[in-house]
């Protein structure tokens, strides 16, 4: 298991980290953000990132923006949150405006349509790969796996709205984790 770094990153390091994520993250920056935060810079462990992402998914707004702001706030307060947000958004906004202009002008060209279809496929693969990495800390935790599968079933297969599902699953997951922790504490005391 990786350990998070002990020194808090500075404002420029936070800004540059998320600027890089914003530049590299075509089709979605969450895979790149996780890689930078957990694997490269080691600002958080995989489990800490998964917990932060879970909280940020529950909050309104885009998950990765919430993650960047929460991470910046954790290390450098409001200034850190702003540095992460600006770093994350600056380059993608410029790229999106440029690509939008290209697509508007050349949308009927078959090569352009195929190129954008290929970009969509690559982005989907990145999201799937990140989902697998984010789920890794759940290995061996039957409670976490059951909660994840119940959420997947409710949202993906039953097509229930996300907010009501989270409002039900959230308290159930907390109660399950609490009950398991109590059970483990009782078992440890009996030894």
N, C-alpha and C positions, 0 to 999 in steps of 0.2 A: 504494500500500500504506500502511495506517495505521501510525503509530508509537505505541508504548506510552508512557504518561506516565512522566516521570523521577522524580517525587516519589512515595514510598510512601504509600498512604492510611493514615490513622490508624484506631484502633479504632472510633470512633464512625462514621466514614465507611464502614468495612467493614460494621458492624452495620446502618446505615441503608440501604446499598445492597442488602444481602440481605433486609432487612425489606421493602423495596419490591418486590424480585423475588418474595418469598413472597406478597405481597398481589396482585400482578398475574398471577402464573403459574397461571391456572386451566388444568387439564388437563395440566399439566406445566410446570415452571419452567425447564427447560433453554433454551428459546428466549429467555426473558426474561433469564436469567443471561448468556447470550452477548451479547445486545444491550447490557446494562448494562456488562459487563466490557470488551467490545471496542469497541462503537460510542459509547456515551455517556461512560463514565468513562475509557476508554482506558488501563486498567490493564495490558492485554496486547494484543499484536497478534493478528490473526486466526490466524496460523500458530501463535503461542504457545498460544492457546486450544485449537486443534485438537490440538496435541501434549499439552497437559495433559489434555484430555478423553480422548484415546486411552489415556493412562496410567491415568486414573481408571476407565475402562470395564474395564480388566483387573483392577482391585482389587475385592475383595468389597464389597457394599453399593451403595446407590443412587448413580448417576453424579454427579448434581448436588450431593449432599451431599459426596461425595469432592472434587469440584471446589471447592466453597466452603471446605472445610477446608484443602485444599492451597493455595488462593489466600491465605487468611488466614494460614496458616503461613509462606508465602513473604514476606509483607509485615510481619507483626507477631508471628511465632512462635506459641506455644501460645495466647496470649491472642487473637490474630487469628483462629485457627482456631475458637475457642470463640465469638467475636463473630459470625463469619460463620454458623456453625451455628445459634446461637440466633436470629439475625436471620432466617435462612431458614425456621426451623421454627415460630416463635411464632405468627404470623398464620394460616398454613395449618392448624395444629392446631385453632385456635379455629373457623375456617370449616368444617372437616370435621366437627367435632362438631356444629355448628349445622345443617349440611346433612343430616347423618345423622339428626338428630332430626326434621327436616322430612320427609325421605324415609320414615322409619319410620312417621310419622303419616299421610302423604298419598300413599303409594306407589301406591294403586289409582286415584287421580284421573288421568284421561287427560292433562290439561294438564301435570301434574307429570311424567308419564312422557315426554311429548314434549319438555318442557324439558330433562330430563336426557339425552335422545337428541341434542338439538341441542348441548348442552355437549360431548358425546363427539365429535361431528363437528367442532366448532371446535377441540378439543384435537388431533385427528388432523391437521388442517391445519397447526397450529402446529408439530407435530413434523416434518412433511414440509418445511415452509419452513426450519426450522432445519437439517435434514439437508442441504439444498441449500446453505445458507450455510457450514456446516462443511466441506463438500466443496470450496468455492471455492479454498482454497489448493492443492488438488491439480491445478488446471487446468494443463495443459502438462507435468505429471509423470506420464509413462506408468507408472512403477513404482507410484506411489501409487494410480493408477486401477485397475491390474491387481489390486493387493492388496485394494482396496475391493470390486471386482467378485467376486473369489474368495471373500471373506468373505461377501458378500451371497448368492452362489450356495450356499455351504455351509450357511448358517444359514436363509435364507428359503426356498430351493427344495428343498434336500436334507433340511432339517429336522434337521441335525446339532446336537448340544448345543454351546452357546457355548464352554465351557471347553476341550474338546478342540480345537475349531477355532482358538481363540486360541493354544493351546499349539503348534499346527503353523504357523499363519499368522505368528505373532510372529517366530520365528526365521527363517522364509523372508523376511519383509519386511526384517528387519535385514540378512540376508546380501545381499539384492538392493540395498538402499541402500548398503551397504559396497562391493559390486562396482561399482556405478555411480559412486560417489565415487572409487574407485581408477582406473576408466577415464577419468573426467574429469581427474584429476590427471595421468595419463600423457599425455593429449591436450594438456593445457596445457603440459607440459614439452617436448613435441615442437615446439611453436610457437616 
